[in-house]
Amino acid sequence: MLEVQKETGAQSQTAVYNGPKMTETQKLVSSRLVSMDFVRVLALLGVILYHSAGAYSLYTPYWSVHDGTSIVATSIRELVDVFVMPLFFFLAGYFTLSSLSRKGHWGFFKSKFWELGFAWIIIVILVIPFSWWVVNRHTVTGGYLTSWFTWIQSTGQTRLGVFETPAQSVHLHFWFISLLFAFFIAFILIHKLTSNFKSMPFSVGKTELSSRRKTALALMTFGLVCALGYFISLLLVPDTSWLTINLFLEFQPSKLFIFGACFGLGVYGYSKNWFTDGKQIGRLSLWVPVTILLSAAFMVVGQDVFQNPLTTAALSPAYLLLYATIRSFLLLSITFLVCSLGVRYFNRPSHTIITIADNSYNIYLLHLFFVSTFQDILMIWPGPIEIKIAMVFGISLSISYAISRRIFKKTSRWKGLVILAIISFVLPVAATLL
């Protein structure tokens, strides 16, 4: 048995590889929990698919491109929205303890600052203004410098509301970076100040698997707590509302509790050795039918929320409680279905999955540029919307992956971000001045 710990991408990963003499591919993946690479890749593909369907959904007034509507696009977005970002927070929490145990509090903070905090500074000053300009280029007057100064002058603004136009979307998809960095800071403080965390195990070899009863209780508690927190938030704010705090944070208040719970479930799951021994939590024969039934119930029951995204609080409390409960347990079932699939079928060397996982952070940063651009380009083609979604998805993923491999992976991450920032500022300025 070979046990290795390695910092990979945005999270550290711990892996166990059993077998004879390793091939080159096996050596490449022996330093990671390869089943979680599958989960990371699936979450990334879900994000790109979610955005690729944005121009064709019934309920995306804030999207920069509108090219017809499709019930398929709408269904994709509503269903994918349930689990895709929570999966990222679950993974972040899952790999936090092992990274923290190796680096200590200060070392962990420094690593996350360079991975997320520094990236966020560059993104706020240069990349987001460029993204905002690209997305809103049809309505923006004046050159890029005018738009950039307008963006900088918007610092200090705090608002709670629903995005109804592209111009109101401040952070675009980059909101995830700042919120995740805030979660890591909060966890460091909690871990340092709370004595209960001191007894938590920090490596796979130091813990025993929790009993089935304790695991079931933990999952049930997670589902019920998520349902209650989400229900309360729906009573207070519309489901699609966003809170923007200066240029530092932007998130959906109704989803914040879910993200926090998923992050905490990931921490708990790692402390209980979930998935590290190659065993599933529950059976696929359970997760598959439960996920299918809950998905069907969600799509039927959720119609009132889907059709009234700006007035969620006006719906009856009983209905909102039912909706919140179904959504929360659907999130739970999908999370463990995906993780179980990873353990069952993808817990083996896969060069394709590992390379996409290694580039997932950069792909996430880049993909929306190309999604919006190609959605706009394809407006001239009167083809089926479903084909357009597939084309936007495939092209955006391919280009983002290629750029990540050829530019970001050839240099350190902070240098790659600086290069991206310079390109984001110099090129549009030059284009508008020429």
C-alpha positions as CSV (number, residue, x, y, z in Angstrom):
1,M,0.0,0.0,0.0
2,L,1.2,3.5,-0.9
3,E,-0.1,6.5,1.0
4,V,0.9,10.0,-0.2
5,Q,-0.3,13.5,0.4
6,K,0.0,16.2,-2.3
7,E,-1.3,19.7,-2.9
8,T,-3.1,19.6,-6.2
9,G,-5.2,22.5,-7.7
10,A,-7.2,24.4,-5.2
11,Q,-7.4,21.7,-2.6
12,S,-5.0,19.2,-1.1
13,Q,-5.7,15.5,-1.8
14,T,-4.9,12.3,0.0
15,A,-4.9,9.1,-1.9
16,V,-4.4,5.4,-1.3
17,Y,-3.2,3.2,-4.1
18,N,-3.1,-0.6,-3.8
19,G,-1.5,-2.8,-6.4
20,P,1.7,-4.1,-8.0
21,K,4.4,-2.1,-9.6
22,M,2.9,1.1,-10.9
23,T,2.8,2.3,-14.5
24,E,3.5,5.9,-15.4
25,T,-0.2,6.8,-15.3
26,Q,-0.5,5.0,-11.9
27,K,2.5,7.0,-10.6
28,L,0.8,10.2,-11.7
29,V,-2.4,9.4,-9.8
30,S,-1.0,7.6,-6.8
31,S,-0.7,10.8,-4.9
32,R,-4.4,11.6,-4.9
33,L,-7.8,10.3,-4.0
34,V,-8.8,9.6,-7.6
35,S,-12.5,9.0,-6.9
36,M,-12.7,12.6,-5.8
37,D,-11.1,13.8,-9.0
38,F,-14.1,12.4,-10.8
39,V,-16.4,14.3,-8.5
40,R,-14.5,17.5,-9.1
41,V,-14.6,17.0,-12.9
42,L,-18.3,16.3,-12.8
43,A,-18.9,19.5,-10.8
44,L,-16.9,21.5,-13.3
45,L,-18.7,20.1,-16.3
46,G,-22.0,20.9,-14.5
47,V,-21.0,24.5,-14.1
48,I,-20.1,24.9,-17.8
49,L,-23.3,23.1,-18.8
50,Y,-25.3,25.4,-16.5
51,H,-23.9,28.5,-18.0
52,S,-24.1,27.1,-21.6
53,A,-27.9,26.8,-21.1
54,G,-28.2,30.3,-19.8
55,A,-29.0,32.0,-23.1
56,Y,-31.9,29.6,-23.7
57,S,-33.6,29.4,-20.4
58,L,-37.1,30.8,-19.6
59,Y,-35.9,32.4,-16.3
60,T,-32.6,34.2,-17.0
61,P,-33.5,37.9,-17.5
62,Y,-30.0,38.9,-16.4
63,W,-28.2,36.9,-19.0
64,S,-26.4,38.9,-21.6
65,V,-27.5,36.8,-24.6
66,H,-31.1,35.7,-25.3
67,D,-31.5,33.3,-28.2
68,G,-34.9,31.7,-27.8
69,T,-36.2,29.5,-25.0
70,S,-36.2,25.8,-24.4
71,I,-37.8,23.6,-21.7
72,V,-34.6,21.5,-21.9
73,A,-32.4,24.4,-21.1
74,T,-34.6,25.5,-18.3
75,S,-34.7,22.0,-16.8
76,I,-30.9,21.7,-17.1
77,R,-30.4,24.9,-15.2
78,E,-33.0,24.2,-12.5
79,L,-31.7,20.7,-11.8
80,V,-27.9,21.4,-12.1
81,D,-28.3,24.4,-9.8
82,V,-29.3,22.1,-7.0
83,F,-26.0,20.3,-6.6
84,V,-23.2,21.8,-8.7
85,M,-21.9,24.6,-6.5
86,P,-22.6,22.7,-3.3
87,L,-20.4,19.9,-4.6
88,F,-17.5,22.3,-4.8
89,F,-18.0,23.4,-1.2
90,F,-18.3,19.8,-0.1
91,L,-14.9,19.0,-1.8
92,A,-13.3,22.1,-0.4
93,G,-14.4,21.0,3.1
94,Y,-13.4,17.4,2.5
95,F,-9.7,18.3,1.8
96,T,-9.4,21.0,4.3
97,L,-8.3,19.0,7.4
98,S,-5.5,17.1,5.6
99,S,-4.1,20.4,4.2
100,L,-4.4,22.2,7.6
101,S,-2.7,19.3,9.5
102,R,0.4,19.5,7.2
103,K,0.7,23.3,6.9
104,G,-0.5,24.6,10.2
105,H,-2.9,27.5,10.5
106,W,-0.5,30.2,9.1
107,G,0.8,28.0,6.3
108,F,-2.8,27.0,5.4
109,F,-3.8,30.6,5.3
110,K,-0.9,31.6,3.1
111,S,-1.5,28.8,0.6
112,K,-5.2,29.8,0.3
113,F,-4.3,33.4,0.0
114,W,-2.1,32.7,-3.0
115,E,-4.6,30.3,-4.5
116,L,-7.7,32.4,-3.8
117,G,-7.0,35.7,-2.1
118,F,-4.4,37.0,-4.5
119,A,-6.4,35.7,-7.4
120,W,-9.4,37.6,-6.1
121,I,-7.4,40.9,-5.9
122,I,-6.3,40.6,-9.5
123,I,-9.8,39.5,-10.6
124,V,-11.5,42.5,-8.8
125,I,-9.1,45.1,-10.2
126,L,-8.7,43.9,-13.8
127,V,-10.4,40.6,-14.7
128,I,-13.9,41.3,-13.6
129,P,-14.1,44.8,-15.2
130,F,-13.0,43.1,-18.5
131,S,-15.6,40.3,-17.9
132,W,-18.3,42.9,-17.2
133,W,-17.3,44.8,-20.3
134,V,-17.5,41.6,-22.5
135,V,-20.8,40.5,-21.1
136,N,-22.4,44.0,-21.3
137,R,-20.6,45.2,-24.5
138,H,-23.9,45.7,-26.3
139,T,-25.2,48.2,-23.8
140,V,-22.0,49.9,-22.6
141,T,-21.3,53.4,-24.1
142,G,-17.7,54.7,-24.4
143,G,-14.4,52.9,-24.5
144,Y,-13.0,50.3,-22.1
145,L,-11.2,52.8,-19.9
146,T,-14.5,54.5,-19.3
147,S,-16.1,51.2,-18.3
148,W,-13.0,50.4,-16.1
149,F,-13.3,53.7,-14.2
150,T,-17.0,53.2,-13.7
151,W,-16.2,49.8,-12.2
152,I,-13.6,51.2,-9.8
153,Q,-16.0,53.9,-8.7
154,S,-18.5,51.3,-7.8
155,T,-16.4,50.1,-4.9
156,G,-18.0,50.6,-1.5
157,Q,-21.5,49.7,-2.7
158,T,-23.6,47.2,-0.9
159,R,-26.9,46.0,-2.2
160,L,-29.4,43.2,-1.8
161,G,-31.6,42.5,-4.8
162,V,-32.4,40.3,-7.8
163,F,-30.4,40.6,-11.0
164,E,-32.8,41.6,-13.8
165,T,-30.2,42.9,-16.2
166,P,-26.6,41.9,-17.1
167,A,-25.4,45.3,-15.7
168,Q,-26.4,44.3,-12.2
169,S,-24.3,41.2,-12.1
170,V,-21.1,42.4,-10.5
171,H,-19.0,39.4,-9.8
172,L,-20.3,37.0,-12.4
173,H,-19.1,33.5,-11.7
174,F,-16.1,34.7,-9.7
175,W,-18.2,35.1,-6.6
176,F,-17.3,31.5,-5.7
177,I,-13.6,32.4,-5.2
178,S,-14.1,35.1,-2.6
179,L,-16.8,33.2,-0.8
180,L,-14.7,30.1,-0.6
181,F,-11.7,32.1,0.7
182,A,-14.0,33.6,3.4
183,F,-15.1,30.0,4.3
184,F,-11.4,29.0,4.7
185,I,-10.7,32.0,6.9
186,A,-13.8,31.2,9.0
187,F,-12.7,27.6,9.4
188,I,-9.2,28.6,10.5
189,L,-10.6,30.8,13.2
190,I,-13.1,28.2,14.3
191,H,-10.5,25.5,14.3
192,K,-8.1,27.6,16.3
193,L,-10.6,28.8,18.9
194,T,-12.8,25.7,19.4
195,S,-11.3,23.0,21.5
196,N,-13.6,20.3,20.0
197,F,-11.8,20.6,16.7
198,K,-8.5,19.8,18.3
199,S,-9.5,16.2,18.8
200,M,-10.5,15.8,15.1
201,P,-8.2,13.4,13.2
202,F,-6.1,14.9,10.5
203,S,-5.1,11.9,8.4
204,V,-6.8,8.8,7.0
205,G,-4.8,6.4,9.0
206,K,-5.8,7.9,12.4
207,T,-9.5,7.4,12.2
208,E,-12.0,4.5,12.1
209,L,-15.0,4.4,9.9
210,S,-18.1,5.6,11.6
211,S,-20.9,3.1,12.1
212,R,-23.7,2.9,9.6
213,R,-26.0,4.3,12.3
214,K,-23.9,7.3,12.9
215,T,-23.5,7.9,9.2
216,A,-27.2,7.7,8.6
217,L,-27.8,10.0,11.5
218,A,-25.3,12.5,10.1
219,L,-26.9,12.4,6.6
220,M,-30.4,12.8,8.0
221,T,-29.3,15.7,10.2
222,F,-27.6,17.4,7.2
223,G,-30.8,17.0,5.1
224,L,-33.1,18.4,7.8
225,V,-30.8,21.2,8.8
226,C,-30.4,22.3,5.1
227,A,-34.1,22.1,4.6
228,L,-34.8,24.2,7.7
229,G,-32.1,26.8,6.9
230,Y,-33.2,27.1,3.2
231,F,-36.9,27.3,4.2
232,I,-36.2,30.2,6.6
233,S,-34.1,32.0,4.0
234,L,-36.9,31.6,1.4
235,L,-39.3,33.3,3.8
236,L,-37.0,36.3,4.1
237,V,-35.6,36.9,0.6
238,P,-36.4,35.8,-3.0
239,D,-34.6,32.6,-4.0
240,T,-32.7,34.4,-6.8
241,S,-31.7,37.4,-4.7
242,W,-28.0,38.3,-4.4
243,L,-26.2,40.2,-1.6
244,T,-23.2,42.3,-2.8
245,I,-20.9,43.5,-0.1
246,N,-18.6,46.1,-1.6
247,L,-16.4,44.3,-4.1
248,F,-15.4,41.7,-1.6
249,L,-18.3,39.3,-1.4
250,E,-21.3,38.4,-3.5
251,F,-23.6,35.4,-2.9
252,Q,-27.2,34.3,-2.8
253,P,-28.4,34.6,0.8
254,S,-30.8,31.7,0.3
255,K,-27.9,29.4,-0.7
256,L,-25.3,30.5,1.9
257,F,-26.6,28.1,4.5
258,I,-26.5,25.2,2.1
259,F,-22.9,26.0,1.0
260,G,-21.8,26.2,4.7
261,A,-23.5,22.9,5.5
262,C,-21.9,21.2,2.5
263,F,-18.5,22.6,3.5
264,G,-19.0,21.3,7.1
265,L,-20.3,17.9,5.8
266,G,-17.1,17.6,3.8
267,V,-15.0,18.3,6.9
268,Y,-17.0,15.8,8.9
269,G,-16.8,13.2,6.1
270,Y,-13.0,13.3,5.9
271,S,-12.7,13.1,9.7
272,K,-14.8,9.9,9.5
273,N,-12.7,8.5,6.6
274,W,-15.5,8.5,4.1
275,F,-14.5,7.2,0.6
276,T,-10.8,7.0,1.5
277,D,-10.8,3.2,1.8
278,G,-12.6,2.7,-1.5
279,K,-15.9,2.0,0.1
280,Q,-19.2,3.7,-0.8
281,I,-21.5,5.4,1.7
282,G,-24.7,3.5,1.1
283,R,-25.4,1.5,-2.1
284,L,-25.9,2.6,-5.7
285,S,-29.1,0.5,-5.6
286,L,-30.3,3.0,-3.0
287,W,-28.9,6.3,-4.3
288,V,-30.0,5.9,-8.0
289,P,-33.7,5.3,-7.5
290,V,-33.9,7.9,-4.7
291,T,-32.2,10.5,-6.9
292,I,-34.5,9.8,-9.8
293,L,-37.6,10.0,-7.6
294,L,-36.5,13.2,-5.9
295,S,-35.5,14.8,-9.2
296,A,-38.9,14.1,-10.6
297,A,-40.6,15.5,-7.4
298,F,-38.4,18.5,-7.5
299,M,-39.2,19.4,-11.1
300,V,-42.9,19.0,-10.5
301,V,-43.2,20.6,-7.1
302,G,-40.7,23.4,-7.9
303,Q,-42.6,24.9,-10.8
304,D,-44.1,27.7,-8.6
305,V,-40.6,28.7,-7.5
306,F,-39.2,28.4,-11.0
307,Q,-41.9,30.6,-12.5
308,N,-41.8,33.2,-9.7
309,P,-38.0,33.6,-9.0
310,L,-38.5,37.3,-8.0
311,T,-41.3,36.7,-5.5
312,T,-40.4,33.6,-3.6
313,A,-41.4,35.1,-0.3
314,A,-45.0,35.6,-1.6
315,L,-45.5,31.8,-1.8
316,S,-47.2,29.9,1.0
317,P,-44.9,28.7,3.9
318,A,-46.2,25.2,3.6
319,Y,-45.3,25.0,-0.1
320,L,-41.8,26.6,0.6
321,L,-41.1,24.0,3.3
322,L,-42.0,21.2,1.0
323,Y,-39.9,22.6,-1.8
324,A,-36.9,23.2,0.6
325,T,-37.2,19.7,1.9
326,I,-37.2,18.0,-1.5
327,R,-34.4,20.2,-2.8
328,S,-32.2,19.6,0.3
329,F,-32.6,15.8,0.2
330,L,-32.1,15.8,-3.6
331,L,-28.8,17.6,-3.0
332,L,-27.9,15.0,-0.4
333,S,-28.8,12.1,-2.7
334,I,-27.0,13.5,-5.7
335,T,-23.8,14.2,-3.7
336,F,-23.5,10.7,-2.4
337,L,-24.6,9.2,-5.7
338,V,-21.8,11.1,-7.5
339,C,-19.2,10.2,-4.8
340,S,-20.4,6.5,-4.8
341,L,-20.0,6.4,-8.6
342,G,-16.5,7.8,-8.2
343,V,-15.6,5.2,-5.7
344,R,-17.2,2.3,-7.6
345,Y,-16.2,3.1,-11.2
346,F,-13.5,5.8,-11.2
347,N,-11.3,4.8,-8.3
348,R,-8.5,3.8,-10.7
349,P,-5.9,5.6,-12.8
350,S,-7.4,7.9,-15.4
351,H,-5.1,10.4,-17.2
352,T,-8.0,12.2,-18.7
353,I,-9.8,12.8,-15.4
354,I,-6.7,13.7,-13.5
355,T,-5.6,16.3,-16.1
356,I,-9.0,17.9,-16.3
357,A,-9.1,18.0,-12.4
358,D,-5.7,19.6,-12.3
359,N,-6.9,22.3,-14.6
360,S,-10.4,22.7,-13.1
361,Y,-9.6,25.9,-11.2
362,N,-8.3,27.6,-14.3
363,I,-11.0,26.3,-16.5
364,Y,-13.6,27.6,-14.1
365,L,-12.0,31.1,-14.2
366,L,-11.9,31.2,-18.0
367,H,-14.9,29.4,-19.4
368,L,-17.6,32.1,-19.1
369,F,-15.7,34.3,-21.5
370,F,-16.1,31.7,-24.2
371,V,-19.7,30.7,-23.2
372,S,-21.0,34.2,-23.6
373,T,-19.0,34.8,-26.8
374,F,-20.1,31.6,-28.6
375,Q,-23.7,32.0,-27.5
376,D,-23.6,35.4,-29.2
377,I,-22.0,34.0,-32.3
378,L,-24.5,31.1,-32.6
379,M,-27.5,33.6,-32.7
380,I,-27.0,33.8,-36.4
381,W,-27.6,30.1,-36.8
382,P,-31.3,29.0,-36.6
383,G,-30.5,25.5,-35.4
384,P,-31.9,23.5,-32.5
385,I,-31.3,25.0,-29.1
386,E,-30.1,21.7,-27.7
387,I,-27.4,21.5,-30.4
388,K,-26.4,25.1,-29.6
389,I,-26.0,24.2,-25.9
390,A,-23.9,21.2,-26.8
391,M,-21.7,23.3,-29.1
392,V,-21.2,26.1,-26.6
393,F,-20.4,23.6,-23.9
394,G,-17.9,21.7,-26.0
395,I,-16.1,24.7,-27.4
396,S,-15.9,26.6,-24.1
397,L,-14.5,23.6,-22.3
398,S,-12.0,22.8,-25.0
399,I,-10.6,26.3,-25.3
400,S,-10.5,26.9,-21.6
401,Y,-8.7,23.6,-21.1
402,A,-6.2,24.3,-23.8
403,I,-5.4,27.8,-22.4
404,S,-5.0,26.3,-19.0
405,R,-2.6,23.6,-20.2
406,R,-0.6,25.9,-22.5
407,I,-0.3,29.1,-20.4
408,F,-1.2,28.6,-16.8
409,K,0.5,25.2,-16.4
410,K,3.7,26.5,-18.0
411,T,4.3,29.0,-15.2
412,S,3.3,29.5,-11.5
413,R,-0.4,30.3,-10.8
414,W,0.2,33.8,-9.7
415,K,2.3,34.6,-12.8
416,G,-0.5,33.1,-14.9
417,L,-3.0,35.3,-13.2
418,V,-0.8,38.4,-13.8
419,I,-0.6,37.5,-17.5
420,L,-4.4,37.1,-17.6
421,A,-4.9,40.4,-15.9
422,I,-2.5,42.2,-18.2
423,I,-4.3,40.7,-21.3
424,S,-7.6,41.6,-19.8
425,F,-6.7,45.2,-19.4
426,V,-4.3,45.9,-22.3
427,L,-6.2,44.3,-25.1
428,P,-9.6,45.9,-24.7
429,V,-7.9,49.3,-24.1
430,A,-5.9,48.9,-27.3
431,A,-9.0,47.8,-29.2
432,T,-11.0,50.8,-28.1
433,L,-8.2,53.3,-28.8
434,L,-7.3,52.0,-32.2
